[in-house]
């Protein structure tokens, strides 16, 4: 069973990832950023194999919003 200590167990992981993917499609940039950060944290904590079942759908959601905000740093 896959576990993220104090956060989610294996039975809840699909629900969590589904919610994160839904937020990646939202209209608020900050929400999409938080969802992407959540995926990164899950991948780091669980390892790449734990998220392999959701890899295609997560990647598609991330690709859709990858150019939606560009940071320009003024000097």
Helices and strands as residue ranges (DSSP letters): E 3-4, E 8-9, H 10-24, H 29-46, G 48-54, H 55-64
